[in-house]
Amino acid sequence: MTDKKIKELLFYCKELKKENLVALGDCLSIRDGDGMYVTNPDKEIGEVTESDISRLGFAQVPANRMPALHRQLYLARPDVNAIITNHAPYCVAAAKHLNSMVAVLDDMAQIIGPSIKFAPSYEPKTIVKFIGKSNACIVKNGGVVAVGRTPDEAYTGSMVLEKGAKAYIEGTILGGAVKIPFLEALLMRVIYKNKYSKADQKAKQEELGI
C-alpha cells in the first residue's frame, strides 16, 4: 500500500501543477494508520519526487509547519483520508477581497456545500473549526484547504472550489452571481455524500488501504 499512496500523491502533485493551482509552501498528504505520508512544503509541488515525501507519525509532526495543520485535521475528522493545501488564482483573489461566498454551481453545492467558510488564519484549530464537516475552506489572505475520503475527492474539492470562485467573482463583476438557494444546495450535498459518491469513494479507499 505504501507505493500506491506515494504514487497517488505524486500524481496529484502533477495534476495541481498542470492546472496552475499551486505555490511554494503548498502541501499534500494521505492518511497512513497513526500517521501520514506528506509532501515537503519547502519543495514546489510540480517538482516533488518520491524523496520529497515522508511518512510522519502524528506524534512526530513539527508544531509550526503546514503538516501540523494536516495532522490536526486527521485527528479531528476520522472521515478524512487526504488533504490538500494549495493556492489557486481565483481562490487567492477571493481570500484577499471577500469575507464569504455561497455556492453558485451545482457541483460546488454537491461536493463542498451551500457556502464556503473563510478562516482567518492557518492555525490548525482555527481551520478545524471553520472547515467543520465540509470538504473545503478558504483562508483569508491565503489559499485553500481541501479534504476528502480519498486524494481524488480532495483534489476534486480544490478544483471545484476554484471553478466556483471564478464563477462567483466573474458573476459579481458582471452584475451579481446567481446563488443556489440554501436548502436546495444543502439537499444536493446530502444526496452527493450519501448516494452518488459513496460506492466510488469506498472502492478507492479499499484500493489505497485508507
Backbone as CSV, one residue per row, in Angstrom:
resi,resn,N_x,N_y,N_z,CA_x,CA_y,CA_z,C_x,C_y,C_z
1,MET,0.809,-1.206,0.000,0.000,0.000,0.000,0.854,1.273,0.000
2,THR,2.073,1.167,0.581,2.945,2.335,0.653,3.214,2.904,-0.723
3,ASP,3.605,2.053,-1.680,3.900,2.514,-3.032,2.687,3.168,-3.669
4,LYS,1.514,2.588,-3.451,0.287,3.149,-4.029,0.010,4.541,-3.474
5,LYS,0.218,4.720,-2.185,-0.050,6.014,-1.562,0.919,7.080,-2.066
6,ILE,2.182,6.710,-2.192,3.177,7.656,-2.696,2.888,8.013,-4.146
7,LYS,2.567,7.019,-4.952,2.236,7.273,-6.363,1.012,8.169,-6.489
8,GLU,0.055,7.970,-5.599,-1.154,8.793,-5.613,-0.814,10.254,-5.317
9,LEU,0.032,10.489,-4.333,0.444,11.855,-4.019,1.201,12.482,-5.183
10,LEU,2.110,11.734,-5.785,2.879,12.251,-6.919,1.961,12.603,-8.083
11,PHE,0.963,11.766,-8.321,0.019,12.009,-9.416,-0.721,13.329,-9.211
12,TYR,-1.222,13.555,-8.003,-1.998,14.772,-7.774,-1.122,16.014,-7.643
13,CYS,0.124,15.854,-7.267,1.073,16.977,-7.336,1.193,17.457,-8.776
14,LYS,1.344,16.520,-9.691,1.474,16.859,-11.115,0.184,17.465,-11.659
15,GLU,-0.961,16.926,-11.234,-2.246,17.448,-11.708,-2.462,18.892,-11.239
16,LEU,-2.137,19.180,-9.989,-2.290,20.540,-9.472,-1.371,21.514,-10.196
17,LYS,-0.152,21.082,-10.462,0.792,21.922,-11.192,0.304,22.160,-12.616
18,LYS,-0.202,21.116,-13.242,-0.694,21.217,-14.624,-1.827,22.242,-14.725
19,GLU,-2.643,22.321,-13.676,-3.768,23.259,-13.666,-3.380,24.625,-13.090
20,ASN,-2.100,24.792,-12.743,-1.588,26.051,-12.196,-2.325,26.457,-10.918
21,LEU,-2.471,25.506,-10.021,-3.205,25.743,-8.776,-2.292,25.659,-7.557
22,VAL,-1.016,25.983,-7.715,-0.060,25.782,-6.628,0.873,26.977,-6.441
23,ALA,1.481,27.020,-5.260,2.527,27.987,-4.935,3.473,27.318,-3.948
24,LEU,4.656,27.889,-3.778,5.612,27.335,-2.821,4.995,27.347,-1.424
25,GLY,5.146,26.250,-0.712,4.558,26.119,0.618,3.330,25.236,0.638
26,ASP,2.809,24.909,-0.556,1.646,24.023,-0.633,2.037,22.602,-0.249
27,CYS,1.047,21.815,0.130,1.334,20.524,0.747,0.188,19.548,0.499
28,LEU,0.531,18.288,0.209,-0.452,17.220,0.044,-0.121,16.099,1.011
29,SER,-1.157,15.423,1.504,-0.908,14.286,2.391,-1.996,13.238,2.238
30,ILE,-1.668,12.037,2.721,-2.622,10.935,2.735,-2.460,10.192,4.059
31,ARG,-3.560,9.832,4.677,-3.523,9.166,5.975,-2.873,7.789,5.848
32,ASP,-2.107,7.399,6.878,-1.498,6.066,6.926,-1.497,5.592,8.376
33,GLY,-2.573,4.943,8.785,-2.658,4.461,10.159,-2.568,5.586,11.166
34,ASP,-1.549,5.537,12.046,-1.379,6.564,13.067,-0.454,7.679,12.595
35,GLY,-0.397,7.880,11.297,0.439,8.922,10.723,-0.034,9.276,9.327
36,MET,0.879,9.845,8.546,0.526,10.262,7.195,1.769,10.307,6.319
37,TYR,1.553,10.162,5.032,2.572,10.464,4.038,2.312,11.889,3.595
38,VAL,3.344,12.731,3.600,3.142,14.148,3.322,4.286,14.689,2.469
39,THR,3.952,15.600,1.559,4.977,16.216,0.718,5.709,17.295,1.504
40,ASN,6.926,17.581,1.094,7.747,18.611,1.728,7.232,19.988,1.304
41,PRO,6.733,20.815,2.241,6.197,22.125,1.862,7.256,23.088,1.343
42,ASP,8.535,22.755,1.535,9.610,23.603,1.023,9.942,23.299,-0.434
43,LYS,9.298,22.286,-0.990,9.539,21.906,-2.384,8.325,22.294,-3.224
44,GLU,8.572,22.966,-4.337,7.474,23.359,-5.223,6.732,22.109,-5.680
45,ILE,5.405,22.136,-5.586,4.582,20.951,-5.831,4.908,20.266,-7.153
46,GLY,5.101,21.053,-8.189,5.382,20.475,-9.504,6.711,19.765,-9.591
47,GLU,7.588,20.009,-8.615,8.925,19.408,-8.620,9.060,18.277,-7.605
48,VAL,7.995,17.956,-6.900,8.049,16.918,-5.864,8.371,15.558,-6.472
49,THR,9.329,14.861,-5.858,9.667,13.492,-6.239,9.423,12.588,-5.031
50,GLU,9.632,11.304,-5.207,9.399,10.360,-4.116,10.235,10.701,-2.885
51,SER,11.441,11.226,-3.105,12.318,11.554,-1.973,11.817,12.762,-1.173
52,ASP,10.855,13.499,-1.728,10.282,14.658,-1.032,9.024,14.298,-0.246
53,ILE,8.697,13.011,-0.207,7.525,12.548,0.534,7.993,11.747,1.744
54,SER,7.530,12.140,2.912,7.946,11.480,4.153,6.740,10.890,4.868
55,ARG,7.005,9.812,5.600,5.962,9.315,6.498,6.227,9.879,7.882
56,LEU,5.248,10.581,8.416,5.356,11.151,9.753,4.262,10.571,10.637
57,GLY,4.652,10.021,11.780,3.648,9.641,12.768,3.032,10.912,13.322
58,PHE,1.793,10.860,13.747,1.145,12.075,14.232,1.893,12.692,15.412
59,ALA,2.619,11.886,16.172,3.387,12.413,17.305,4.682,13.084,16.857
60,GLN,5.084,12.875,15.586,6.358,13.405,15.090,6.223,14.734,14.366
61,VAL,5.009,15.170,14.077,4.804,16.332,13.213,5.229,17.619,13.918
62,PRO,6.107,18.441,13.280,6.519,19.713,13.880,5.307,20.610,14.121
63,ALA,5.294,21.311,15.238,4.114,22.096,15.624,3.914,23.343,14.771
64,ASN,4.999,23.864,14.175,4.904,25.148,13.483,5.001,25.017,11.965
65,ARG,4.638,23.882,11.427,4.752,23.665,9.983,3.384,23.317,9.405
66,MET,3.239,23.456,8.074,1.976,23.129,7.430,1.516,21.698,7.716
67,PRO,2.430,20.710,7.794,1.967,19.365,8.148,1.231,19.299,9.485
68,ALA,1.491,20.253,10.388,0.776,20.274,11.671,-0.715,20.517,11.457
69,LEU,-1.038,21.315,10.447,-2.441,21.542,10.102,-3.076,20.248,9.602
70,HIS,-2.348,19.527,8.742,-2.852,18.254,8.228,-3.094,17.284,9.383
71,ARG,-2.143,17.214,10.296,-2.274,16.324,11.456,-3.543,16.644,12.242
72,GLN,-3.764,17.923,12.521,-4.917,18.326,13.325,-6.237,17.945,12.645
73,LEU,-6.272,18.081,11.328,-7.482,17.724,10.590,-7.735,16.219,10.631
74,TYR,-6.677,15.428,10.478,-6.843,13.966,10.555,-7.356,13.539,11.933
75,LEU,-6.832,14.161,12.970,-7.256,13.801,14.321,-8.700,14.230,14.594
76,ALA,-9.094,15.355,14.012,-10.443,15.876,14.247,-11.495,15.249,13.346
77,ARG,-11.057,14.759,12.179,-12.004,14.247,11.186,-11.637,12.818,10.777
78,PRO,-12.167,11.802,11.455,-11.868,10.409,11.098,-12.291,10.044,9.681
79,ASP,-13.219,10.810,9.107,-13.682,10.540,7.744,-12.707,11.032,6.685
80,VAL,-11.747,11.852,7.085,-10.790,12.441,6.135,-9.558,11.556,6.001
81,ASN,-9.208,11.230,4.760,-8.019,10.411,4.488,-7.012,11.102,3.581
82,ALA,-7.338,12.288,3.096,-6.416,13.025,2.228,-6.667,14.519,2.376
83,ILE,-5.586,15.295,2.305,-5.680,16.750,2.484,-4.799,17.448,1.463
84,ILE,-5.314,18.541,0.915,-4.547,19.393,0.008,-4.614,20.823,0.532
85,THR,-3.464,21.457,0.726,-3.408,22.889,0.994,-2.713,23.517,-0.205
86,ASN,-3.425,24.375,-0.918,-2.861,24.915,-2.158,-3.340,26.339,-2.410
87,HIS,-2.759,26.959,-3.424,-3.103,28.324,-3.814,-3.586,28.321,-5.266
88,ALA,-4.893,28.493,-5.454,-5.483,28.585,-6.784,-5.831,30.054,-7.033
89,PRO,-5.586,30.579,-8.247,-5.682,32.026,-8.503,-6.982,32.698,-8.059
90,TYR,-8.131,32.157,-8.440,-9.397,32.802,-8.080,-9.702,32.660,-6.591
91,CYS,-9.290,31.558,-6.009,-9.471,31.389,-4.561,-8.582,32.356,-3.790
92,VAL,-7.380,32.591,-4.296,-6.479,33.562,-3.670,-7.089,34.961,-3.760
93,ALA,-7.683,35.284,-4.919,-8.352,36.582,-5.082,-9.527,36.704,-4.114
94,ALA,-10.295,35.630,-3.989,-11.420,35.631,-3.044,-10.918,35.815,-1.619
95,ALA,-9.807,35.162,-1.296,-9.234,35.246,0.051,-8.813,36.673,0.396
96,LYS,-8.443,37.442,-0.620,-7.996,38.821,-0.393,-9.159,39.802,-0.305
97,HIS,-10.206,39.566,-1.099,-11.231,40.594,-1.268,-12.617,40.247,-0.730
98,LEU,-12.851,38.987,-0.375,-14.176,38.589,0.097,-14.119,38.077,1.534
99,ASN,-15.266,38.074,2.182,-15.379,37.505,3.526,-16.305,36.299,3.562
100,SER,-17.045,36.107,2.477,-17.946,34.960,2.384,-18.231,34.663,0.921
101,MET,-18.683,33.448,0.660,-19.006,33.053,-0.709,-19.986,31.890,-0.650
102,VAL,-21.027,31.957,-1.448,-22.012,30.876,-1.473,-21.875,30.089,-2.764
103,ALA,-22.453,28.908,-2.786,-22.389,28.054,-3.968,-23.194,28.668,-5.105
104,VAL,-22.556,28.784,-6.268,-23.240,29.285,-7.463,-23.256,28.219,-8.561
105,LEU,-22.624,27.089,-8.289,-22.581,25.980,-9.244,-23.085,24.714,-8.562
106,ASP,-23.759,23.860,-9.324,-24.295,22.622,-8.757,-23.211,21.751,-8.144
107,ASP,-22.074,21.582,-8.871,-21.032,20.691,-8.349,-20.374,21.266,-7.104
108,MET,-20.346,22.584,-7.000,-19.818,23.219,-5.787,-20.733,22.915,-4.595
109,ALA,-22.044,22.998,-4.817,-23.002,22.689,-3.754,-22.919,21.227,-3.348
110,GLN,-22.752,20.342,-4.328,-22.711,18.905,-4.062,-21.463,18.498,-3.293
111,ILE,-20.317,18.970,-3.751,-19.041,18.482,-3.231,-18.582,19.247,-1.989
112,ILE,-18.871,20.549,-1.939,-18.381,21.363,-0.826,-19.497,21.764,0.138
113,GLY,-20.636,22.138,-0.403,-21.746,22.532,0.449,-22.357,23.856,0.023
114,PRO,-23.370,24.336,0.748,-24.092,25.548,0.357,-23.261,26.828,0.396
115,SER,-22.289,26.886,1.294,-21.469,28.092,1.428,-20.040,27.718,1.794
116,ILE,-19.145,28.662,1.552,-17.720,28.450,1.830,-17.313,29.318,3.003
117,LYS,-16.725,28.708,4.010,-16.243,29.467,5.167,-14.862,30.053,4.863
118,PHE,-14.604,31.232,5.438,-13.308,31.896,5.303,-12.638,31.906,6.676
119,ALA,-11.610,31.098,6.838,-10.878,31.048,8.107,-9.916,32.235,8.186
120,PRO,-9.717,32.812,9.369,-8.835,33.972,9.488,-7.348,33.644,9.415
121,SER,-6.977,32.376,9.617,-5.560,32.001,9.593,-5.418,30.501,9.367
122,TYR,-4.160,30.068,9.190,-3.865,28.642,9.016,-3.668,27.919,10.350
123,GLU,-3.895,28.603,11.454,-3.727,27.954,12.757,-4.587,26.693,12.781
124,PRO,-3.984,25.535,13.089,-4.690,24.259,12.931,-6.072,24.183,13.564
125,LYS,-6.209,24.600,14.819,-7.515,24.504,15.478,-8.535,25.451,14.847
126,THR,-8.045,26.567,14.323,-8.929,27.510,13.633,-9.476,26.888,12.358
127,ILE,-8.611,26.220,11.604,-9.047,25.565,10.367,-10.061,24.466,10.674
128,VAL,-9.796,23.675,11.690,-10.736,22.609,12.078,-12.107,23.208,12.380
129,LYS,-12.129,24.330,13.080,-13.389,24.986,13.434,-14.122,25.488,12.196
130,PHE,-13.409,26.132,11.288,-14.066,26.760,10.147,-14.437,25.773,9.049
131,ILE,-13.645,24.729,8.872,-13.988,23.762,7.831,-15.160,22.888,8.277
132,GLY,-15.288,22.704,9.593,-16.422,21.945,10.116,-16.514,20.561,9.509
133,LYS,-17.690,20.237,8.974,-17.904,18.939,8.332,-17.845,19.033,6.812
134,SER,-17.455,20.205,6.307,-17.405,20.393,4.857,-16.099,19.842,4.283
135,ASN,-15.948,19.967,2.984,-14.760,19.431,2.314,-13.705,20.483,2.010
136,ALA,-13.992,21.756,2.293,-13.006,22.786,1.954,-13.328,24.097,2.652
137,CYS,-12.296,24.913,2.812,-12.482,26.295,3.236,-11.389,27.139,2.599
138,ILE,-11.606,28.437,2.602,-10.620,29.398,2.107,-10.007,30.095,3.316
139,VAL,-8.722,30.399,3.229,-8.026,31.082,4.322,-7.784,32.530,3.915
140,LYS,-8.239,33.475,4.728,-8.074,34.890,4.417,-6.608,35.213,4.141
141,ASN,-6.389,35.944,3.033,-5.042,36.313,2.595,-4.145,35.091,2.413
142,GLY,-4.766,33.958,2.106,-4.009,32.718,1.896,-4.545,31.953,0.711
143,GLY,-4.841,30.680,0.920,-5.290,29.829,-0.169,-6.427,28.924,0.261
144,VAL,-6.318,27.658,-0.129,-7.394,26.689,0.047,-6.939,25.531,0.929
145,VAL,-7.837,25.047,1.758,-7.656,23.773,2.452,-8.789,22.869,1.978
146,ALA,-8.438,21.762,1.325,-9.441,20.825,0.813,-9.171,19.440,1.380
147,VAL,-10.226,18.760,1.799,-10.086,17.427,2.388,-11.021,16.460,1.674
148,GLY,-10.743,15.158,1.853,-11.611,14.171,1.236,-11.399,12.785,1.799
149,ARG,-12.298,11.890,1.441,-12.153,10.495,1.833,-11.004,9.842,1.088
150,THR,-10.659,10.405,-0.069,-9.541,9.930,-0.891,-8.829,11.147,-1.476
151,PRO,-7.594,10.975,-1.995,-6.933,12.090,-2.673,-7.756,12.624,-3.839
152,ASP,-8.442,11.733,-4.540,-9.286,12.138,-5.659,-10.374,13.110,-5.203
153,GLU,-11.001,12.818,-4.075,-12.070,13.692,-3.586,-11.514,15.027,-3.099
154,ALA,-10.359,15.025,-2.446,-9.741,16.279,-2.005,-9.348,17.131,-3.207
155,TYR,-8.775,16.496,-4.226,-8.385,17.205,-5.451,-9.617,17.778,-6.149
156,THR,-10.666,16.977,-6.244,-11.902,17.443,-6.870,-12.466,18.639,-6.116
157,GLY,-12.415,18.587,-4.788,-12.893,19.705,-3.984,-12.113,20.976,-4.256
158,SER,-10.798,20.852,-4.370,-9.956,22.009,-4.660,-10.268,22.586,-6.037
159,MET,-10.428,21.701,-7.022,-10.737,22.126,-8.391,-12.108,22.799,-8.459
160,VAL,-13.094,22.188,-7.822,-14.458,22.717,-7.855,-14.533,24.061,-7.130
161,LEU,-13.790,24.203,-6.039,-13.778,25.471,-5.312,-13.182,26.576,-6.183
162,GLU,-12.127,26.278,-6.920,-11.541,27.268,-7.830,-12.535,27.632,-8.936
163,LYS,-13.188,26.634,-9.486,-14.207,26.867,-10.520,-15.349,27.720,-9.963
164,GLY,-15.771,27.414,-8.737,-16.845,28.173,-8.106,-16.435,29.600,-7.785
165,ALA,-15.192,29.780,-7.324,-14.693,31.127,-7.027,-14.639,31.967,-8.298
166,LYS,-14.215,31.360,-9.380,-14.166,32.057,-10.677,-15.569,32.505,-11.092
167,ALA,-16.536,31.591,-11.005,-17.912,31.917,-11.387,-18.494,33.002,-10.481
168,TYR,-18.203,32.912,-9.192,-18.734,33.885,-8.233,-18.154,35.271,-8.488
169,ILE,-16.833,35.342,-8.651,-16.169,36.636,-8.866,-16.600,37.247,-10.189
170,GLU,-16.589,36.457,-11.256,-16.976,36.980,-12.566,-18.450,37.370,-12.577
171,GLY,-19.292,36.580,-11.915,-20.711,36.907,-11.838,-20.963,38.188,-11.075
172,THR,-20.208,38.398,-10.011,-20.352,39.609,-9.204,-19.938,40.841,-10.002
173,ILE,-18.843,40.719,-10.742,-18.358,41.831,-11.567,-19.375,42.190,-12.643
174,LEU,-20.019,41.176,-13.209,-20.965,41.386,-14.308,-22.385,41.683,-13.837
175,GLY,-22.566,41.803,-12.525,-23.886,42.202,-12.057,-24.546,41.280,-11.065
176,GLY,-23.786,40.384,-10.477,-24.363,39.533,-9.440,-24.448,38.085,-9.838
177,ALA,-23.763,37.233,-9.083,-23.808,35.795,-9.346,-25.164,35.241,-8.916
178,VAL,-25.662,34.266,-9.665,-26.934,33.630,-9.333,-26.672,32.557,-8.284
179,LYS,-27.148,32.781,-7.080,-26.876,31.868,-5.969,-27.884,30.724,-5.941
180,ILE,-27.413,29.548,-5.567,-28.304,28.410,-5.376,-28.958,28.554,-4.003
181,PRO,-30.294,28.464,-3.920,-30.958,28.570,-2.610,-30.343,27.618,-1.587
182,PHE,-30.231,28.075,-0.345,-29.510,27.325,0.682,-30.026,25.902,0.844
183,LEU,-31.336,25.733,1.001,-31.887,24.397,1.240,-31.678,23.480,0.039
184,GLU,-31.777,24.052,-1.155,-31.529,23.262,-2.367,-30.071,22.807,-2.415
185,ALA,-29.158,23.720,-2.085,-27.729,23.388,-2.069,-27.428,22.342,-1.002
186,LEU,-28.069,22.475,0.153,-27.864,21.514,1.238,-28.344,20.128,0.830
187,LEU,-29.470,20.061,0.151,-30.000,18.785,-0.321,-29.059,18.147,-1.338
188,MET,-28.505,18.951,-2.233,-27.537,18.441,-3.215,-26.350,17.795,-2.511
189,ARG,-25.882,18.462,-1.465,-24.733,17.966,-0.702,-25.056,16.622,-0.039
190,VAL,-26.209,16.526,0.584,-26.619,15.295,1.267,-26.739,14.143,0.274
191,ILE,-27.355,14.396,-0.866,-27.523,13.352,-1.883,-26.169,12.895,-2.410
192,TYR,-25.271,13.856,-2.655,-23.929,13.506,-3.148,-23.196,12.622,-2.149
193,LYS,-23.192,13.014,-0.876,-22.439,12.282,0.155,-23.008,10.894,0.406
194,ASN,-24.330,10.787,0.397,-24.967,9.540,0.819,-25.377,8.613,-0.308
195,LYS,-25.337,9.100,-1.545,-25.788,8.250,-2.641,-24.748,8.127,-3.740
196,TYR,-24.507,9.221,-4.458,-23.714,9.127,-5.674,-22.240,8.822,-5.443
197,SER,-21.649,9.369,-4.367,-20.203,9.226,-4.204,-19.793,8.063,-3.316
198,LYS,-20.730,7.471,-2.586,-20.387,6.534,-1.519,-19.640,5.300,-2.020
199,ALA,-20.205,4.606,-3.009,-19.595,3.371,-3.508,-18.257,3.648,-4.167
200,ASP,-18.191,4.739,-4.938,-16.956,5.084,-5.641,-15.832,5.373,-4.657
201,GLN,-16.110,6.180,-3.641,-15.085,6.523,-2.660,-14.686,5.318,-1.818
202,LYS,-15.642,4.456,-1.508,-15.348,3.248,-0.734,-14.374,2.353,-1.482
203,ALA,-14.588,2.192,-2.787,-13.703,1.363,-3.608,-12.295,1.946,-3.643
204,LYS,-12.188,3.267,-3.756,-10.875,3.917,-3.798,-10.170,3.816,-2.444
205,GLN,-10.937,3.917,-1.364,-10.352,3.771,-0.031,-9.778,2.365,0.157
206,GLU,-10.505,1.368,-0.288,-10.041,-0.018,-0.159,-8.793,-0.249,-0.997
207,GLU,-8.760,0.346,-2.177,-7.601,0.186,-3.062,-6.336,0.754,-2.433
208,LEU,-6.489,1.880,-1.712,-5.338,2.550,-1.104,-5.092,2.125,0.342
209,GLY,-5.988,1.338,0.897,-5.831,0.909,2.281,-5.971,2.032,3.274
210,ILE,-6.963,2.916,3.049,-7.178,4.058,3.953,-8.610,4.041,4.476
